[in-house]
Amino acid sequence: MQQYEKTINTQDDLINLVKAAAEDEEQLLERVRLLSENEIIDMNQRSLISTRRESIFVRLLKMNSPEWIFILIGCLTCLLGGLHGPLFSILFAKIINEFNDCKYTDIHRRV
């Protein structure tokens, strides 16, 4: 009788081990599936973020479409204001260079 109970217990233990191994394998497969889904979701979110970053300037221009004329005029005046200094220095250098090329006798004859 005891021997019969031992074999039943051994068989039950084997069945429990097989069930536990199957459950572990199912959990492992579920974990791998969830991880791969999360990676896919992360990749999709990253691609959405990159497209959002690329289109934010376009979205800003669309929101400011009534003011485009003012924005364009402002940009052009800033460009002209920024060019004022370098152009003045080039012109001033050419004027000084013209006076430098003349000799004293040439200047005296012209006057």
MARKEPA-498905 format. One record per atom (N, C-alpha, C): residue number from 1; x, y, z; atom name. Coordinates in steps of 0.001 Angstrom, whole numbers, plus 500000, padded with zeros to 6 digits. Last residue first. Example, Ala and Ser with C-alpha at 12.3 -4.5 7.8 and 13.67 -1.06 7.14 Angstrom:
residues 2
<node 2; <512850; 497750; 507080>; 'N'>
<node 2; <513670; 498940; 507140>; 'CA'>
<node 2; <512900; 500030; 507870>; 'C'>
<node 1; <513190; 494310; 507800>; 'N'>
<node 1; <512300; 495500; 507800>; 'CA'>
<node 1; <513200; 496700; 507800>; 'C'>
***
This chain:
residues 111
<node 111; <543411; 621171; 443500>; 'N'>
<node 111; <542785; 622245; 444278>; 'CA'>
<node 111; <543109; 623534; 443623>; 'C'>
<node 110; <544966; 619635; 441867>; 'N'>
<node 110; <543513; 619571; 441712>; 'CA'>
<node 110; <542824; 620726; 442436>; 'C'>
<node 109; <547528; 620110; 442813>; 'N'>
<node 109; <547173; 620526; 441459>; 'CA'>
<node 109; <545663; 620573; 441265>; 'C'>
<node 108; <547397; 618939; 445355>; 'N'>
<node 108; <547653; 620374; 445253>; 'CA'>
<node 108; <547276; 620905; 443870>; 'C'>
<node 107; <547078; 616253; 444699>; 'N'>
<node 107; <546005; 616930; 445430>; 'CA'>
<node 107; <546159; 618444; 445286>; 'C'>
<node 106; <549519; 615812; 443508>; 'N'>
<node 106; <548286; 615630; 442740>; 'CA'>
<node 106; <547121; 616344; 443408>; 'C'>
<node 105; <551238; 616236; 445669>; 'N'>
<node 105; <551307; 617135; 444497>; 'CA'>
<node 105; <550058; 617028; 443645>; 'C'>
<node 104; <550599; 614151; 447385>; 'N'>
<node 104; <550373; 615527; 447818>; 'CA'>
<node 104; <550378; 616483; 446626>; 'C'>
<node 103; <548860; 611514; 445693>; 'N'>
<node 103; <550052; 612104; 446296>; 'CA'>
<node 103; <549761; 613558; 446612>; 'C'>
<node 102; <546307; 609151; 446256>; 'N'>
<node 102; <546732; 610462; 445744>; 'CA'>
<node 102; <547995; 610926; 446466>; 'C'>
<node 101; <545701; 606910; 447738>; 'N'>
<node 101; <546403; 606741; 446466>; 'CA'>
<node 101; <546930; 608069; 445914>; 'C'>
<node 100; <544222; 607831; 449874>; 'N'>
<node 100; <545563; 607319; 450141>; 'CA'>
<node 100; <546365; 607189; 448847>; 'C'>
<node 99; <541756; 608375; 448847>; 'N'>
<node 99; <542575; 609487; 449338>; 'CA'>
<node 99; <544015; 609064; 449563>; 'C'>
<node 98; <540995; 605735; 448291>; 'N'>
<node 98; <541122; 606713; 447205>; 'CA'>
<node 98; <541968; 607913; 447636>; 'C'>
<node 97; <540853; 604668; 450870>; 'N'>
<node 97; <541855; 604152; 449944>; 'CA'>
<node 97; <542048; 605107; 448762>; 'C'>
<node 96; <538627; 605978; 451880>; 'N'>
<node 96; <539945; 606239; 452479>; 'CA'>
<node 96; <541052; 605780; 451545>; 'C'>
<node 95; <536689; 604789; 450230>; 'N'>
<node 95; <536896; 606243; 450217>; 'CA'>
<node 95; <538269; 606586; 450775>; 'C'>
<node 94; <536890; 602093; 450967>; 'N'>
<node 94; <537190; 602494; 449585>; 'CA'>
<node 94; <537444; 603998; 449489>; 'C'>
<node 93; <536090; 602221; 453644>; 'N'>
<node 93; <537451; 601773; 453325>; 'CA'>
<node 93; <537829; 602172; 451901>; 'C'>
<node 92; <533410; 602986; 453325>; 'N'>
<node 92; <534329; 603892; 454007>; 'CA'>
<node 92; <535785; 603519; 453710>; 'C'>
<node 91; <532404; 600654; 452095>; 'N'>
<node 91; <532361; 601942; 451407>; 'CA'>
<node 91; <533359; 602932; 452016>; 'C'>
<node 90; <532821; 598791; 454182>; 'N'>
<node 90; <533448; 598592; 452867>; 'CA'>
<node 90; <533503; 599915; 452100>; 'C'>
<node 89; <531234; 599897; 456225>; 'N'>
<node 89; <532684; 599761; 456426>; 'CA'>
<node 89; <533406; 599553; 455099>; 'C'>
<node 88; <528688; 599766; 455079>; 'N'>
<node 88; <529250; 601069; 455415>; 'CA'>
<node 88; <530766; 600971; 455588>; 'C'>
<node 87; <528376; 596978; 454928>; 'N'>
<node 87; <528396; 597786; 453702>; 'CA'>
<node 87; <529007; 599163; 453954>; 'C'>
<node 86; <528403; 596227; 457703>; 'N'>
<node 86; <529454; 595778; 456786>; 'CA'>
<node 86; <529528; 596594; 455492>; 'C'>
<node 85; <526011; 597753; 458603>; 'N'>
<node 85; <527369; 597920; 459150>; 'CA'>
<node 85; <528462; 597470; 458203>; 'C'>
<node 84; <523812; 596794; 457022>; 'N'>
<node 84; <524180; 598207; 457074>; 'CA'>
<node 84; <525619; 598396; 457541>; 'C'>
<node 83; <522993; 594218; 457315>; 'N'>
<node 83; <523951; 594502; 456242>; 'CA'>
<node 83; <524466; 595938; 456283>; 'C'>
<node 82; <521115; 594398; 459324>; 'N'>
<node 82; <522351; 593660; 459575>; 'CA'>
<node 82; <523409; 593918; 458528>; 'C'>
<node 81; <519108; 595796; 458018>; 'N'>
<node 81; <519762; 596390; 459184>; 'CA'>
<node 81; <521065; 595696; 459527>; 'C'>
<node 80; <518374; 593899; 456101>; 'N'>
<node 80; <518961; 595178; 455681>; 'CA'>
<node 80; <519679; 595868; 456837>; 'C'>
<node 79; <517369; 591927; 457840>; 'N'>
<node 79; <518470; 591628; 456925>; 'CA'>
<node 79; <519157; 592909; 456468>; 'C'>
<node 78; <515282; 593307; 459036>; 'N'>
<node 78; <516391; 592812; 459870>; 'CA'>
<node 78; <517608; 592496; 459010>; 'C'>
<node 77; <513672; 593681; 456795>; 'N'>
<node 77; <514274; 594848; 457454>; 'CA'>
<node 77; <515402; 594439; 458389>; 'C'>
<node 76; <512994; 590984; 456252>; 'N'>
<node 76; <513754; 591775; 455274>; 'CA'>
<node 76; <514400; 592999; 455918>; 'C'>
<node 75; <511547; 590299; 458562>; 'N'>
<node 75; <512785; 589577; 458220>; 'CA'>
<node 75; <513636; 590375; 457239>; 'C'>
<node 74; <509384; 592120; 458373>; 'N'>
<node 74; <510298; 592159; 459517>; 'CA'>
<node 74; <511611; 591458; 459226>; 'C'>
<node 73; <508160; 591221; 456022>; 'N'>
<node 73; <508701; 592586; 456081>; 'CA'>
<node 73; <509699; 592707; 457227>; 'C'>
<node 72; <507426; 588626; 456900>; 'N'>
<node 72; <508333; 588805; 455764>; 'CA'>
<node 72; <508968; 590193; 455777>; 'C'>
<node 71; <505638; 589253; 458969>; 'N'>
<node 71; <506832; 588451; 459259>; 'CA'>
<node 71; <507864; 588640; 458153>; 'C'>
<node 70; <503661; 590605; 457550>; 'N'>
<node 70; <504420; 591319; 458578>; 'CA'>
<node 70; <505711; 590581; 458934>; 'C'>
<node 69; <502782; 588509; 455942>; 'N'>
<node 69; <503307; 589735; 455323>; 'CA'>
<node 69; <504163; 590494; 456328>; 'C'>
<node 68; <501807; 586619; 457770>; 'N'>
<node 68; <502973; 586320; 456937>; 'CA'>
<node 68; <503588; 587578; 456339>; 'C'>
<node 67; <499613; 586693; 459443>; 'N'>
<node 67; <500687; 587657; 459693>; 'CA'>
<node 67; <501911; 587426; 458816>; 'C'>
<node 66; <497924; 584597; 458786>; 'N'>
<node 66; <497472; 585972; 458527>; 'CA'>
<node 66; <498591; 587004; 458679>; 'C'>
<node 65; <499547; 582318; 459575>; 'N'>
<node 65; <499345; 582644; 458160>; 'CA'>
<node 65; <498788; 584047; 457933>; 'C'>
<node 64; <500337; 581185; 461953>; 'N'>
<node 64; <500593; 582610; 461750>; 'CA'>
<node 64; <500359; 583036; 460305>; 'C'>
<node 63; <499788; 578506; 461683>; 'N'>
<node 63; <499049; 579254; 462698>; 'CA'>
<node 63; <499204; 580759; 462501>; 'C'>
<node 62; <501619; 577856; 459699>; 'N'>
<node 62; <500191; 577764; 459404>; 'CA'>
<node 62; <499368; 578550; 460419>; 'C'>
<node 61; <504007; 578196; 461087>; 'N'>
<node 61; <503717; 579060; 459938>; 'CA'>
<node 61; <502232; 579028; 459579>; 'C'>
<node 60; <503704; 576125; 462954>; 'N'>
<node 60; <503783; 577515; 463406>; 'CA'>
<node 60; <503485; 578483; 462267>; 'C'>
<node 59; <503766; 573916; 461244>; 'N'>
<node 59; <502561; 574194; 462022>; 'CA'>
<node 59; <502557; 575630; 462526>; 'C'>
<node 58; <506374; 574101; 460345>; 'N'>
<node 58; <505283; 574255; 459379>; 'CA'>
<node 58; <503984; 574571; 460109>; 'C'>
<node 57; <507667; 573566; 462734>; 'N'>
<node 57; <507884; 574852; 462067>; 'CA'>
<node 57; <506768; 575130; 461068>; 'C'>
<node 56; <506830; 570952; 463232>; 'N'>
<node 56; <506436; 572011; 464157>; 'CA'>
<node 56; <506628; 573392; 463528>; 'C'>
<node 55; <507626; 568795; 461720>; 'N'>
<node 55; <506520; 569594; 461220>; 'CA'>
<node 55; <506136; 570741; 462149>; 'C'>
<node 54; <509685; 567533; 463050>; 'N'>
<node 54; <509934; 568075; 461715>; 'CA'>
<node 54; <508836; 569046; 461289>; 'C'>
<node 53; <508480; 566695; 465373>; 'N'>
<node 53; <509562; 567671; 465453>; 'CA'>
<node 53; <509825; 568308; 464091>; 'C'>
<node 52; <506705; 564810; 464385>; 'N'>
<node 52; <506188; 566003; 465046>; 'CA'>
<node 52; <507255; 567079; 465106>; 'C'>
<node 51; <508439; 562894; 463476>; 'N'>
<node 51; <507635; 563614; 462491>; 'CA'>
<node 51; <507034; 564865; 463107>; 'C'>
<node 50; <509515; 562097; 465948>; 'N'>
<node 50; <510402; 562698; 464951>; 'CA'>
<node 50; <509603; 563429; 463871>; 'C'>
<node 49; <507215; 561068; 467179>; 'N'>
<node 49; <507891; 562222; 467777>; 'CA'>
<node 49; <508783; 562890; 466743>; 'C'>
<node 48; <506689; 558893; 465524>; 'N'>
<node 48; <505715; 559981; 465614>; 'CA'>
<node 48; <506353; 561237; 466175>; 'C'>
<node 47; <508932; 557351; 466049>; 'N'>
<node 47; <508744; 557864; 464692>; 'CA'>
<node 47; <507719; 558997; 464682>; 'C'>
<node 46; <508469; 556812; 468751>; 'N'>
<node 46; <509664; 557565; 468357>; 'CA'>
<node 46; <509507; 558138; 466953>; 'C'>
<node 45; <506141; 555285; 468568>; 'N'>
<node 45; <506097; 556577; 469255>; 'CA'>
<node 45; <507302; 557425; 468879>; 'C'>
<node 44; <507143; 553046; 467219>; 'N'>
<node 44; <506097; 553859; 466588>; 'CA'>
<node 44; <506020; 555235; 467229>; 'C'>
<node 43; <508940; 552116; 469139>; 'N'>
<node 43; <509451; 552535; 467836>; 'CA'>
<node 43; <508426; 553410; 467117>; 'C'>
<node 42; <507138; 551485; 471217>; 'N'>
<node 42; <508169; 552505; 471422>; 'CA'>
<node 42; <508701; 553023; 470092>; 'C'>
<node 41; <505687; 549444; 469953>; 'N'>
<node 41; <504995; 550673; 470359>; 'CA'>
<node 41; <505999; 551794; 470559>; 'C'>
<node 40; <507739; 547584; 469682>; 'N'>
<node 40; <507068; 548091; 468481>; 'CA'>
<node 40; <506358; 549399; 468800>; 'C'>
<node 39; <508311; 547146; 472370>; 'N'>
<node 39; <509352; 547680; 471495>; 'CA'>
<node 39; <508738; 548270; 470230>; 'C'>
<node 38; <505883; 546047; 473198>; 'N'>
<node 38; <506327; 547320; 473770>; 'CA'>
<node 38; <507407; 547958; 472908>; 'C'>
<node 37; <505922; 543675; 471729>; 'N'>
<node 37; <504867; 544657; 471471>; 'CA'>
<node 37; <505267; 546025; 472008>; 'C'>
<node 36; <508128; 542454; 472924>; 'N'>
<node 36; <508209; 542802; 471507>; 'CA'>
<node 36; <507119; 543811; 471139>; 'C'>
<node 35; <507121; 542154; 475521>; 'N'>
<node 35; <508305; 542979; 475285>; 'CA'>
<node 35; <508397; 543397; 473825>; 'C'>
<node 34; <504984; 540427; 475054>; 'N'>
<node 34; <504726; 541765; 475584>; 'CA'>
<node 34; <505912; 542695; 475347>; 'C'>
<node 33; <506411; 538168; 474150>; 'N'>
<node 33; <505428; 538813; 473280>; 'CA'>
<node 33; <505143; 540240; 473743>; 'C'>
<node 32; <507909; 537583; 476419>; 'N'>
<node 32; <508602; 537929; 475176>; 'CA'>
<node 32; <507656; 538653; 474228>; 'C'>
<node 31; <505804; 536975; 478182>; 'N'>
<node 31; <506716; 538079; 478486>; 'CA'>
<node 31; <507453; 538538; 477230>; 'C'>
<node 30; <504732; 534741; 476917>; 'N'>
<node 30; <503904; 535941; 477096>; 'CA'>
<node 30; <504775; 537162; 477365>; 'C'>
<node 29; <506900; 532989; 477134>; 'N'>
<node 29; <506429; 533389; 475811>; 'CA'>
<node 29; <505576; 534661; 475891>; 'C'>
<node 28; <506971; 532775; 479947>; 'N'>
<node 28; <508122; 533284; 479216>; 'CA'>
<node 28; <507714; 533766; 477824>; 'C'>
<node 27; <504493; 531639; 480454>; 'N'>
<node 27; <504810; 532958; 481006>; 'CA'>
<node 27; <505977; 533594; 480263>; 'C'>
<node 26; <504840; 529198; 479128>; 'N'>
<node 26; <503793; 530117; 478688>; 'CA'>
<node 26; <504065; 531534; 479196>; 'C'>
<node 25; <506919; 528124; 480683>; 'N'>
<node 25; <507148; 528384; 479263>; 'CA'>
<node 25; <506103; 529359; 478711>; 'C'>
<node 24; <505615; 527892; 483123>; 'N'>
<node 24; <506793; 528754; 483006>; 'CA'>
<node 24; <507066; 529118; 481550>; 'C'>
<node 23; <503660; 526023; 482407>; 'N'>
<node 23; <503258; 527369; 482829>; 'CA'>
<node 23; <504424; 528352; 482727>; 'C'>
<node 22; <505314; 523839; 481857>; 'N'>
<node 22; <504466; 524382; 480794>; 'CA'>
<node 22; <504018; 525802; 481141>; 'C'>
<node 21; <506435; 523441; 484377>; 'N'>
<node 21; <507311; 523759; 483252>; 'CA'>
<node 21; <506504; 524375; 482109>; 'C'>
<node 20; <504123; 522807; 485799>; 'N'>
<node 20; <504893; 523999; 486176>; 'CA'>
<node 20; <505812; 524426; 485032>; 'C'>
<node 19; <503388; 520429; 484515>; 'N'>
<node 19; <502488; 521586; 484480>; 'CA'>
<node 19; <503243; 522875; 484803>; 'C'>
<node 18; <505614; 518877; 485185>; 'N'>
<node 18; <505317; 519122; 483777>; 'CA'>
<node 18; <504407; 520338; 483643>; 'C'>
<node 17; <505340; 518869; 487972>; 'N'>
<node 17; <506544; 519424; 487353>; 'CA'>
<node 17; <506302; 519765; 485890>; 'C'>
<node 16; <502880; 517546; 488222>; 'N'>
<node 16; <503019; 518928; 488697>; 'CA'>
<node 16; <504242; 519605; 488085>; 'C'>
<node 15; <503624; 515076; 487205>; 'N'>
<node 15; <502582; 515845; 486521>; 'CA'>
<node 15; <502669; 517313; 486925>; 'C'>
<node 14; <505516; 514362; 489132>; 'N'>
<node 14; <505920; 514498; 487736>; 'CA'>
<node 14; <504902; 515332; 486953>; 'C'>
<node 13; <503857; 514255; 491396>; 'N'>
<node 13; <504974; 515202; 491354>; 'CA'>
<node 13; <505437; 515437; 489918>; 'C'>
<node 12; <502177; 512166; 490632>; 'N'>
<node 12; <501617; 513506; 490845>; 'CA'>
<node 12; <502709; 514573; 490787>; 'C'>
<node 11; <504070; 510127; 490583>; 'N'>
<node 11; <503381; 510495; 489351>; 'CA'>
<node 11; <502764; 511889; 489467>; 'C'>
<node 10; <504747; 510121; 493284>; 'N'>
<node 10; <505786; 510380; 492292>; 'CA'>
<node 10; <505152; 510802; 490971>; 'C'>
<node 9; <502290; 509448; 494408>; 'N'>
<node 9; <502900; 510735; 494741>; 'CA'>
<node 9; <503966; 511118; 493714>; 'C'>
<node 8; <502047; 506905; 493290>; 'N'>
<node 8; <501040; 507922; 492980>; 'CA'>
<node 8; <501602; 509308; 493264>; 'C'>
<node 7; <504248; 505671; 494428>; 'N'>
<node 7; <504205; 505805; 492974>; 'CA'>
<node 7; <503172; 506846; 492563>; 'C'>
<node 6; <503493; 505832; 497129>; 'N'>
<node 6; <504723; 506485; 496673>; 'CA'>
<node 6; <504710; 506675; 495164>; 'C'>
<node 5; <501205; 504262; 497168>; 'N'>
<node 5; <501072; 505686; 497455>; 'CA'>
<node 5; <502306; 506452; 496987>; 'C'>
<node 4; <502403; 501787; 496659>; 'N'>
<node 4; <501417; 502303; 495721>; 'CA'>
<node 4; <501243; 503809; 495908>; 'C'>
<node 3; <503891; 501494; 498970>; 'N'>
<node 3; <504582; 501576; 497693>; 'CA'>
<node 3; <503661; 502158; 496617>; 'C'>
<node 2; <501905; 501266; 500835>; 'N'>
<node 2; <502796; 502418; 500889>; 'CA'>
<node 2; <503532; 502607; 499568>; 'C'>
<node 1; <500810; 498826; 500000>; 'N'>
<node 1; <500000; 500000; 500000>; 'CA'>
<node 1; <500870; 501261; 500000>; 'C'>
***
